[in-house]
Amino acid sequence: MVGTRAPSTNGDNGHGRDRRGRFVCGNPGGPGNPRIRSVSAWRAALAEVVRPGDIEAVTRTLVEHAKAGEPWAIRELLNRCLGRPGQGNEWAEPLNGQPPVEVDCRMDLDNPALVEASKEPLAPGLPSAADLLRGDP
C-alpha cells in the first residue's frame, strides 16, 4: 500500500514504533490539543469570579423566566433538568463514587402562560413538555 502510515512489520518504521508496530519507550506522542492552554485560562478566570451564589442567582432567574412563560427559558430549563431530546441522563449509577445530584424541576402548571408555551413538542414524535410534566404518555 503506497502512502499509508500503518505500522511496518519489517522492522523499525521510524515513527517511534517497534518491529511489531507498538510505541517504544520515550515516544513523545502527538502534539495534543493546541487550544488547551487558552481554554484552561478561560476556565480559571471564570472560576475566580463565579461563586456558588452567582450560579444560584442565575438559576433562579432562569426559573422565573420559565415560570413567566418565556419559551427559550422553558426549553433551557427542561434541557438542563431532563436532558436534551435523544440524550439520556443516568441517575442510577454514581459518577466516580459520587452520589447523583438531586434536581427539583417541578414547575407551576397553574400558570397559563407556562402551560401554553410548553404545549409545543420537545422534538418531532415526542410529547410536549406539558404532557411530560403532567405525567401523560
Secondary structure by P-SEA (a helix, b strand, c coil): ccccccccccccccccccccccccccccccccccaaaaaaaaaaaaaacccaaaaaaaaaaaaaaaaaccaaaaaaaaaaacccccccccccccccccccbbbbcccccccaaaaaaaccccccccccaaaaaaccc
